Amino acid sequence: MTVTVHQTGLGYEYVRCRVGDDDSTAYIHQLVACLENDPSDVFGDEFDVHHCNHIPWDNRPENIVLEEAYNHRCAHLEGRSPA
């Protein structure tokens, strides 16, 4: 098993775990969100994990909230903060 930590070009940190042919990835902000939320919500389709201050590498628990996915994505597309 190989576990590595990476960062996307936009600054989002993620963990990658490879075991044989299995290659799994989880973003750090998703893992932090699981501390206060049901993992099925965090990794489901209904919600997105949002960084309150819009800094993708700031994964402090107080900066991470779940937002309804549709509203979250629309807000980002329109350049405003999700409500």
Number of C-alpha atoms within 10 A of each C-alpha: 8 9 12 10 13 14 14 11 7 9 12 16 18 18 15 14 15 13 10 8 6 8 12 11 14 14 18 21 24 21 19 19 25 18 10 13 14 11 13 11 16 22 16 11 11 13 19 21 22 24 21 16 10 12 13 19 16 18 21 12 15 11 17 21 19 20 18 16 17 13 15 19 17 13 14 12 10 9 9 10 17 17 8
